Amino acid sequence: MSEWRFFYLLLPLLLLQTREKLGKRSPTATAAARKSNMLVKEFCNRRCILTSSGLLLVASGTFFILFFPIIFQDILQEELKLRPGSRSYDSWVSPPFPLAMDVYFFNWTNPEDITNHSTKPILEELGPYRFIEHPTKVDIEWHDENATVSYRKKSLYYFDEEGSNGSLDDVISSINIVAVSAAKRSKYWGYLKQKGVSLGLNVYEQKINVVKTAGELLFDGYEDNMVLMGKHLFDADEVPFDRVGWFYTRNNSADLIGHYNIHTGVEDIAMLGKMGEWNYKPRTDFFEGNCGMLNGSAGEFFPPGLSKEQPIELFTPDMCRSLPLDFEEEVTIHGHKAYKYTGDRRAIDNGTLYPETACFSSGEIVPSGVLNISSCRFGTPVFVSFPHYYGADPFYLDQVEGLSPSKEKHQFYMAMEPTTSVPLDVAARLQLNIMIEPYEHITLFADVKRVFLPVLWFEQHVLMPAELAGEIGQALSIPTIVQMCGIVMVVFGLVMLLWMPLERLFFRRRRVAGIKEQAALNGVRSFNLTNEKGLLAVSEKKNGKTTTATAIVLVDKLLEKPHEKQPLADDTTQASPAEPESAPLIDGRNVTIINS
């Protein structure tokens, strides 16, 4: 009974110690609980934000990578279409930069030897005579029913004395085009008519050549009595001019090169810039079959998306036909890639090398290298070639002296940006030649030999300014930039989506490692407590009973924190067992306290 009374006395002490220990831990436990709740909320917020943001970035990046190039092509095609107010309209009506045209004359130094078959015509190249051209479109009419536009082209030419190597007052000896035209026209006439032409040439003192200034041979023109007589004898369509000059009536005139009708590409971008009609007709009357078709572009617009296998065609009104250009190589213009298309032997063939070009011969079977455009030039025997007979059969080069063909100087080419088909570098170079041949019943030409005599060649070299080429390059770089941004967005999106799983995996490994470490520590603690209990059990038993002081010490050991645990006494260092201490009498009995 006394033991129960001792327990009742000990119980308040045990409760007090337990309360103190629990009271010390309860604020920490509360704070931990609050922190755990905050971590849960923070985890949920981070997970939602990272997941939604990652999905958005991946979806947006994938869209930009896969679909933006298609969208950009649609936008580009809309911008390239020709219509009022479009980006290309103003530059089409009037180019933003002036154009230069260089003209080179061949001075014929020995015209008196034309009847000497052992002597070749000797030519001396003069020039260039540079003219600045300011073209503009006039009489513009839009046809929405078939997506075409009609217009005429008018140009103003100004002589550039500083850019020229010579003056317009330079005296030049050249072929007498009036006498050659009159003789050519009478070639298939009867004997009496041919004699009449011969008599007229003699009366008007016509010679095989004329000596005129460069200005007279070009834009100014010169008077000729034979021409004035012809205007009275023939219809106006046969003799349309009152003066003679290669570029006469071209300056500030909208009638010489005719009336154009081209496709705008509004309904079909593949038709952009292609010829619809010329002089109100869908084909020309100067060549038969396919050669009379209006193939290709007018020279200012081409359908976007060039192909190396597919040639481009350029319609030239001065030749009344289209000129095909074949791909040659890739070049770089102002740092931008371009496809270079050039005029090769197929472009100036007349059926000798390529049978499909035979319809351009107009009945004159000659070696490859010159194009017969006499039907387009009022019957005048004009043949077009590349300058200095570049790319032509050696037959023509052997006929004269003074020519030296060069690819760099005389090649006809167009370098175009392959995506937009915008011309970046154009060198249009053509040479005019006159065919001189004998006519039995015309005294002036009775003893001459057949020869193709070069008269002049001209060049229009247009290089797009670096600023405009840079704008095109910047616009074309947009899809690449957007795709790169799309790739970056996809990468960041995937990182955000994988961040939480990786983070959870990383902390799970750390938690497992912590649990294992804590378990090992708890094992050590359990082992230490077991040893301590064993020592207490051995030392506390007296007369078969455990003292109450031992219970108090055991409670303290169970409730104390791990870092508050006292080290066990080293048995090897104790000389003798601890001496028991005397305690006051409790209920008439002695209490023995063992020091642990």
CORZI-V542140 format. One record per residue. N is the residue number from 1. PHI is phi in whole degrees, 0 to 359 (999 if undefined). Layout:
n={N;N}
phi={PHI;PHI}
//
This chain:
n={1;2;3;4;5;6;7;8;9;10;11;12;13;14;15;16;17;18;19;20;21;22;23;24;25;26;27;28;29;30;31;32;33;34;35;36;37;38;39;40;41;42;43;44;45;46;47;48;49;50;51;52;53;54;55;56;57;58;59;60;61;62;63;64;65;66;67;68;69;70;71;72;73;74;75;76;77;78;79;80;81;82;83;84;85;86;87;88;89;90;91;92;93;94;95;96;97;98;99;100;101;102;103;104;105;106;107;108;109;110;111;112;113;114;115;116;117;118;119;120;121;122;123;124;125;126;127;128;129;130;131;132;133;134;135;136;137;138;139;140;141;142;143;144;145;146;147;148;149;150;151;152;153;154;155;156;157;158;159;160;161;162;163;164;165;166;167;168;169;170;171;172;173;174;175;176;177;178;179;180;181;182;183;184;185;186;187;188;189;190;191;192;193;194;195;196;197;198;199;200;201;202;203;204;205;206;207;208;209;210;211;212;213;214;215;216;217;218;219;220;221;222;223;224;225;226;227;228;229;230;231;232;233;234;235;236;237;238;239;240;241;242;243;244;245;246;247;248;249;250;251;252;253;254;255;256;257;258;259;260;261;262;263;264;265;266;267;268;269;270;271;272;273;274;275;276;277;278;279;280;281;282;283;284;285;286;287;288;289;290;291;292;293;294;295;296;297;298;299;300;301;302;303;304;305;306;307;308;309;310;311;312;313;314;315;316;317;318;319;320;321;322;323;324;325;326;327;328;329;330;331;332;333;334;335;336;337;338;339;340;341;342;343;344;345;346;347;348;349;350;351;352;353;354;355;356;357;358;359;360;361;362;363;364;365;366;367;368;369;370;371;372;373;374;375;376;377;378;379;380;381;382;383;384;385;386;387;388;389;390;391;392;393;394;395;396;397;398;399;400;401;402;403;404;405;406;407;408;409;410;411;412;413;414;415;416;417;418;419;420;421;422;423;424;425;426;427;428;429;430;431;432;433;434;435;436;437;438;439;440;441;442;443;444;445;446;447;448;449;450;451;452;453;454;455;456;457;458;459;460;461;462;463;464;465;466;467;468;469;470;471;472;473;474;475;476;477;478;479;480;481;482;483;484;485;486;487;488;489;490;491;492;493;494;495;496;497;498;499;500;501;502;503;504;505;506;507;508;509;510;511;512;513;514;515;516;517;518;519;520;521;522;523;524;525;526;527;528;529;530;531;532;533;534;535;536;537;538;539;540;541;542;543;544;545;546;547;548;549;550;551;552;553;554;555;556;557;558;559;560;561;562;563;564;565;566;567;568;569;570;571;572;573;574;575;576;577;578;579;580;581;582;583;584;585;586;587;588;589;590;591;592;593;594;595;596}
phi={999;295;294;296;295;296;296;295;289;280;301;300;296;296;297;296;295;297;296;298;293;293;295;290;270;298;297;295;296;296;297;296;296;297;298;297;297;296;297;297;296;298;299;297;295;298;296;295;294;295;294;295;294;297;297;296;294;296;295;294;298;297;297;295;291;271;248;295;304;293;297;297;299;296;296;297;295;295;288;280;298;272;198;300;86;287;297;268;295;298;290;286;296;214;304;287;224;290;250;249;234;256;242;243;260;255;280;275;271;228;296;292;267;294;270;268;288;267;240;268;298;257;243;234;281;239;124;277;255;266;234;265;255;241;276;206;264;230;53;282;225;262;239;290;294;233;55;230;222;248;193;236;244;235;230;251;245;235;287;258;292;291;275;257;248;144;236;291;269;297;270;230;265;219;293;277;292;291;294;295;295;296;292;296;295;268;302;253;276;285;300;296;293;295;294;295;295;299;295;296;297;288;296;272;53;282;242;289;225;231;241;224;280;297;295;291;287;256;268;285;77;218;280;215;295;297;292;298;292;297;292;274;268;243;290;295;291;278;232;277;242;256;225;246;185;296;244;294;71;279;287;59;232;249;251;291;268;94;257;258;218;234;276;269;81;294;274;216;294;290;261;302;81;286;291;258;216;224;54;67;231;282;206;264;258;266;225;266;61;295;292;268;281;272;270;86;259;282;107;248;231;224;302;292;88;282;235;289;277;260;288;254;235;237;276;243;294;293;255;58;200;262;244;280;235;258;294;245;193;269;231;241;241;54;82;243;290;216;264;260;251;231;274;253;295;293;293;244;271;235;104;288;259;237;301;291;262;295;289;272;286;55;88;260;273;228;300;293;131;228;245;277;242;299;293;274;246;57;85;292;287;262;237;255;216;280;305;58;57;297;78;270;299;304;306;284;292;282;280;228;239;111;255;210;293;215;296;295;264;236;282;266;208;222;256;234;291;291;279;267;63;277;294;259;213;231;231;268;232;221;236;261;233;247;273;257;218;283;233;300;261;244;301;298;243;293;249;282;260;285;207;262;263;294;250;200;220;230;222;242;254;241;248;299;302;298;294;292;297;295;297;296;297;295;295;286;278;300;301;295;297;295;296;297;297;298;296;298;297;296;297;295;297;296;298;292;290;270;296;295;300;294;296;297;296;295;288;296;296;295;292;298;297;293;296;297;294;293;296;296;294;297;297;297;297;298;295;296;295;297;297;295;297;297;297;294;294;287;275;266;284;221;61;77;233;268;285;290;297;297;299;296;297;294;298;300;296;287;268;286;285;302;281;267;291;273;290;288;289;279;296;287;268;276;284;205;301;296;282;290;261;276;236;298;291;238;55;75;238;277;249;258;247;262;284;276}
//
